[in-house]
Amino acid sequence: MHITDVETIPVEIPVKSVEEPWGIAPYIGGNRLYDVPTDLTYEAALDRVDTGTTSGRKLLIRLETDDGVTGWGEMKVPSMAVGAVVVEELLAPELLGRSVAEPAGFIDAFQTMASTDYLDPRPLLGGAEMAMWDAHGKTLGVPVHQLLGGKIRDRYPIAFCLGLERPAQASEHAAFAADQGFTTVKTKASRYWQMDVERIVAMDEATDGALTFRLDPNQQWDITQATNVAAALDRAGIRLGYLEQPIRVDSFGHLAALRTRCTQPIAINEDAYFAHHVLAAIEHDAIDAAVVDLVPAGGILALTEVAAVAADANIPLAHHSNFDFGIKNAAKLHVLASRPAFSLPMDSVYYAFEDYLLADPLSIERGHFVVPDRPGLAGAVDEDQVERYRLD
């Protein structure tokens, strides 16, 4: 069960169009509206946006072992070429010859790199460590959640995710989500915060108050705008699941002040990519929840450590979605199913992909993932699909 080969594979999988069942593409984030003139109305601004997310692009890591087992990891990288070079030249020397049963030793080998070599390798470590857990579980013939102490949940709820849309279109999607058994909808926000409120109100009315909403401006608001949004939602009689990272990272004092000024719950997301930030936010009494991510955190082990900190402070956790494929969604589920701190629905757009890379795709039942019990992360990867979606 020692690693004999490390390979990186860049892949891109299309997301279904909004015109199709379960489709959400083009998925428009609030940052897209920064590229249009500020004097445009919200609808005119949406008309001007010519791009949105229509596919997921990820770098896969494939490990082979001396006993013929293959392990897979998945991660987002800013550049496929750079990510591949870092894995092959930096991580592979530490992986080759190492037992897949030793992810802690692999992670420990890079603990001081951020401070001494001016490079934080955690996102890349997360993808490689994921592949080690996958191979280790397959070697033993058990699902990864057994290696983490066992699952406490057989199913895990999903937050249906929407980009920026007109209120009428958002209402249709919210009604569809409710019909399919989802209880939470997460939607992006923008500098047009009044329209964000209007969109939430429209979705709430279209579903007779059946859904909980999350509103995510990706750090775009200042504390006054965030306070105005919270007050407007209060007047409309809507209590969010949370406002997600309403102001920029490293602003724990301002987040704490925002919490005292509004009744809407506050969560961090981009801040939570740094494990020590979760602790800092707790110490500042700045948050009601945190939205974490396995890969930037540094992997499965690192995510369990964040979960322990959150559980000790009684802070509930959700998991972020970065247009993740089946491999990473399975990795998330093993942690979320085995740690009490994960008590909030996970964001996911898994249902919207054309394919999933898994021989047996993850099951979604009435707005919940079924936690996989196949060996490793989710059993075999469909290597024909990997080749079909491989980028040149």
C-alpha positions in Angstrom: 0.0 0.0 0.0 2.9 2.3 -0.8 2.6 5.0 -3.4 4.4 4.1 -6.7 3.0 6.8 -9.1 1.4 10.3 -8.9 -0.4 11.8 -11.9 -2.3 15.0 -12.4 -5.3 15.2 -14.8 -7.0 18.5 -15.7 -10.7 18.1 -16.4 -13.7 20.3 -17.3 -17.4 19.1 -17.0 -20.3 21.2 -18.4 -23.1 22.4 -16.1 -26.7 22.0 -17.3 -28.4 25.1 -18.7 -31.2 26.8 -16.8 -33.4 25.7 -19.6 -33.0 22.0 -18.5 -34.3 20.3 -15.4 -31.8 20.8 -12.5 -29.8 23.3 -14.7 -28.3 26.5 -13.2 -25.9 27.7 -15.9 -24.9 30.4 -16.6 -24.3 30.8 -12.8 -23.7 34.5 -12.3 -21.8 35.7 -9.1 -22.0 39.2 -7.8 -18.4 39.9 -8.9 -19.6 39.8 -12.5 -21.5 43.0 -12.0 -18.4 44.9 -11.2 -17.5 44.9 -14.9 -20.6 46.9 -15.9 -21.3 50.6 -15.5 -22.6 51.6 -12.1 -25.5 53.7 -13.5 -27.2 50.6 -14.9 -30.3 49.1 -13.3 -30.0 45.6 -11.9 -31.8 44.0 -14.9 -29.7 46.1 -17.4 -26.6 45.0 -15.6 -27.6 41.3 -15.9 -28.3 41.8 -19.6 -24.8 43.3 -19.9 -23.1 40.3 -18.3 -21.9 38.0 -21.1 -20.2 35.3 -18.9 -21.2 33.1 -16.1 -20.1 29.8 -14.8 -21.0 27.1 -17.3 -18.6 24.3 -16.3 -16.5 23.0 -13.5 -12.7 22.9 -14.0 -10.7 20.8 -11.6 -7.3 19.2 -11.3 -7.5 15.6 -10.4 -4.7 13.7 -8.6 -4.4 10.0 -9.3 -2.2 7.8 -7.0 -1.2 4.2 -7.7 0.1 1.8 -5.0 2.3 -1.2 -5.1 -0.7 -3.5 -4.4 -2.6 -2.2 -7.4 -5.0 0.2 -5.7 -5.8 3.6 -7.2 -6.7 6.7 -5.1 -8.2 9.9 -6.4 -8.3 13.5 -5.3 -9.9 16.6 -6.7 -9.1 20.3 -6.3 -9.5 23.7 -7.8 -6.3 25.5 -8.8 -5.8 29.0 -10.3 -3.8 27.5 -13.1 -3.9 23.9 -14.3 -0.3 24.1 -15.5 1.0 25.6 -12.3 -1.0 23.2 -10.2 0.4 20.2 -12.1 4.0 21.4 -11.7 3.6 22.0 -8.0 2.1 18.5 -7.5 4.7 16.8 -9.6 7.8 18.7 -8.4 6.9 19.5 -4.8 4.4 17.0 -3.5 5.2 13.9 -5.5 8.7 13.4 -3.9 7.0 13.3 -0.5 4.2 11.0 -1.8 6.3 8.4 -3.7 7.2 5.5 -1.4 4.9 6.7 1.4 2.1 4.4 2.8 -1.4 5.6 2.0 -2.1 5.0 5.7 0.1 7.9 6.6 -1.7 11.1 5.6 -0.6 12.9 8.8 3.0 12.3 8.0 2.6 13.7 4.5 0.8 16.8 5.8 3.5 17.3 8.5 6.2 17.3 5.9 4.9 20.7 4.7 3.9 22.4 7.9 6.6 25.1 7.8 6.6 25.8 4.1 4.2 28.8 4.2 6.6 30.7 6.5 10.0 29.5 5.2 9.4 29.2 1.4 6.7 31.9 1.0 4.3 29.3 -0.4 1.2 28.0 1.3 0.7 24.5 -0.1 -2.6 23.6 1.8 -5.0 23.7 -1.2 -2.7 21.3 -3.1 -2.1 19.2 0.0 -5.8 18.8 0.4 -6.3 17.2 -3.0 -3.3 14.9 -2.6 -4.3 13.9 1.0 -7.8 13.1 -0.4 -6.3 10.6 -2.8 -4.4 9.0 0.1 -7.6 8.5 2.1 -9.3 7.1 -1.0 -6.6 4.5 -1.6 -6.4 3.6 2.1 -10.1 2.9 2.4 -10.0 0.8 -0.8 -7.0 -1.1 0.5 -8.9 -2.0 3.7 -12.3 -2.4 1.9 -14.0 0.2 4.1 -15.5 3.7 3.5 -13.4 6.6 4.7 -16.0 7.5 7.3 -15.1 4.3 9.2 -11.4 5.5 9.2 -12.7 8.8 10.8 -14.5 7.0 13.7 -17.7 6.1 11.9 -20.7 8.0 10.6 -23.4 9.5 12.8 -25.6 10.3 9.8 -26.7 8.2 6.8 -28.0 11.3 4.8 -26.8 14.9 4.7 -29.0 17.9 3.7 -28.1 20.0 0.7 -28.6 23.7 0.1 -29.7 24.3 -3.5 -27.5 27.0 -5.0 -28.5 29.8 -7.4 -26.5 32.7 -9.0 -27.9 36.1 -9.6 -31.2 36.0 -11.4 -34.3 38.1 -11.9 -36.9 37.7 -9.1 -39.3 35.8 -11.3 -36.7 33.3 -12.5 -35.3 32.9 -9.0 -38.9 32.2 -7.7 -39.3 29.4 -10.3 -36.0 27.8 -9.2 -36.9 28.1 -5.5 -40.3 26.4 -6.1 -38.5 23.6 -8.0 -36.1 23.2 -5.1 -38.9 23.0 -2.6 -40.8 20.5 -4.7 -37.7 18.3 -4.9 -37.4 18.2 -1.1 -34.7 20.9 -0.5 -35.3 23.0 2.6 -32.5 25.6 2.0 -31.6 27.8 -1.0 -28.3 29.7 -1.2 -28.1 32.6 -3.6 -25.4 35.1 -4.6 -25.7 38.8 -3.8 -24.3 42.0 -5.4 -23.9 45.7 -5.2 -27.6 45.9 -6.0 -28.5 44.9 -2.5 -32.1 46.2 -2.7 -32.7 43.7 -5.6 -31.1 40.9 -3.5 -33.7 41.6 -0.8 -36.5 41.7 -3.4 -35.3 38.4 -4.9 -35.3 36.7 -1.4 -38.8 38.1 -0.7 -40.1 36.8 -4.1 -38.7 33.3 -3.5 -40.1 33.2 0.0 -43.6 34.2 -1.3 -43.4 31.7 -4.1 -42.8 28.8 -1.7 -45.1 30.0 1.1 -42.2 30.4 3.5 -41.1 26.8 3.1 -37.4 27.6 2.5 -34.5 29.0 4.5 -32.3 31.3 2.5 -28.6 32.1 2.6 -27.3 35.3 1.0 -23.7 35.5 -0.1 -22.2 38.8 -1.4 -18.6 37.4 -1.4 -17.2 40.2 0.8 -18.7 42.9 -1.5 -20.6 44.9 1.1 -19.4 47.3 3.7 -20.9 47.2 7.2 -23.5 49.9 6.4 -24.8 48.0 3.4 -24.9 44.7 5.3 -26.8 46.4 8.1 -29.3 47.8 5.6 -29.8 44.4 4.0 -30.4 42.8 7.4 -32.9 45.5 8.4 -34.8 45.2 5.1 -35.1 41.5 5.5 -36.4 42.1 9.1 -39.1 44.4 7.7 -40.1 41.7 5.2 -40.4 39.2 8.0 -37.6 37.0 6.7 -34.9 35.5 8.9 -32.0 34.1 6.9 -30.1 31.0 7.7 -27.2 33.4 7.6 -25.6 36.3 5.7 -22.4 34.7 4.3 -19.2 36.7 4.5 -20.9 40.1 4.0 -17.7 42.1 4.5 -14.1 41.5 3.6 -11.8 38.9 5.3 -9.6 39.9 8.3 -12.4 42.1 9.7 -13.4 40.3 12.8 -14.0 43.5 14.8 -16.3 44.8 12.1 -18.1 41.4 11.9 -18.6 41.5 15.7 -20.0 45.0 15.4 -22.3 43.9 12.6 -23.6 41.1 14.8 -24.6 43.6 17.4 -26.4 45.9 14.9 -28.6 43.3 13.2 -30.7 40.3 14.0 -29.7 38.2 11.0 -27.2 35.5 11.7 -23.6 36.1 10.4 -21.3 33.4 8.9 -17.8 33.5 7.5 -16.7 31.7 4.3 -13.6 33.1 2.7 -12.3 33.8 6.2 -12.9 30.1 7.1 -10.5 28.9 4.4 -7.8 29.7 7.0 -8.2 27.4 10.0 -6.8 29.9 12.5 -9.4 32.4 11.3 -12.3 30.3 12.5 -10.7 30.4 16.0 -10.1 34.2 15.7 -13.7 34.8 14.7 -15.0 32.7 17.6 -12.7 34.6 20.0 -14.1 38.0 18.7 -17.7 36.7 19.1 -18.0 37.7 15.5 -20.0 34.8 13.9 -23.0 32.6 14.3 -21.8 29.9 11.8 -18.9 29.1 9.5 -18.8 27.8 5.9 -15.6 25.8 5.5 -14.0 24.0 2.6 -11.9 20.8 2.8 -9.4 21.7 0.1 -8.2 25.2 1.1 -8.3 24.0 4.7 -5.6 21.5 3.8 -7.5 18.2 3.6 -9.6 15.8 5.5 -7.5 15.8 8.7 -7.4 19.6 8.8 -11.2 19.8 8.3 -11.7 17.5 11.3 -9.5 19.8 13.4 -11.7 22.8 12.4 -14.8 20.8 13.3 -13.4 20.1 16.7 -12.7 23.8 17.3 -16.2 24.7 16.2 -17.9 22.0 18.2 -16.1 23.2 21.4 -17.4 26.7 20.8 -20.9 25.4 19.8 -20.5 27.1 16.3 -22.4 25.1 13.6 -20.7 24.4 10.3 -21.7 24.2 6.7 -19.5 23.2 3.8 -18.8 25.4 0.8 -19.4 24.4 -2.9 -16.9 25.3 -5.6 -18.6 23.5 -8.4 -17.2 20.2 -7.0 -17.4 16.9 -8.8 -18.2 13.5 -7.3 -14.7 12.8 -5.8 -14.6 15.9 -3.6 -18.3 15.8 -2.7 -17.8 12.2 -1.5 -14.7 13.3 0.5 -16.8 16.1 2.1 -19.6 13.7 3.0 -17.3 11.4 5.0 -16.3 14.2 7.2 -19.7 15.8 7.5 -21.3 12.5 8.3 -18.9 11.8 11.1 -18.5 15.2 12.9 -21.3 16.7 15.0 -20.3 20.3 14.3 -21.6 19.9 10.7 -25.2 20.5 11.5 -26.1 22.9 8.6 -26.9 21.9 5.0 -23.9 21.7 2.7 -23.9 23.9 -0.5 -23.7 21.8 -3.6 -24.4 22.1 -7.4 -23.6 18.4 -7.9 -27.1 17.8 -9.3 -26.4 20.3 -12.2 -23.4 18.6 -13.8 -23.6 16.6 -17.1 -21.5 13.8 -15.5 -20.0 13.0 -12.1 -16.7 11.0 -12.7 -17.9 8.2 -10.4 -18.8 4.7 -11.7 -21.7 4.8 -9.2 -22.7 8.5 -8.8 -23.7 9.8 -5.4 -27.4 9.6 -4.7 -29.6 12.5 -3.9 -32.9 11.8 -2.2 -35.4 14.6 -1.3 -32.7 17.2 -1.0 -30.2 15.0 0.8 -27.0 13.2 -0.2 -26.9 9.6 0.8 -23.5 9.1 2.5 -21.5 6.6 0.5 -20.6 3.3 2.0 -18.4 2.0 -0.8 -14.7 1.4 -0.1 -12.6 4.6 -0.1 -14.4 7.8 -1.0 -17.1 6.5 -3.3 -15.8 3.3 -4.9 -14.4 3.3 -8.5 -13.9 6.4 -10.6 -15.1 6.1 -14.2 -11.9 6.5 -16.1 -13.7 6.7 -19.4 -15.4 9.9 -18.1 -12.1 11.2 -16.9 -10.7 10.8 -20.4 -13.8 12.3 -22.0 -13.5 15.5 -20.0 -9.7 15.7 -19.9 -8.4 19.1 -21.0 -5.5 19.1 -23.5 
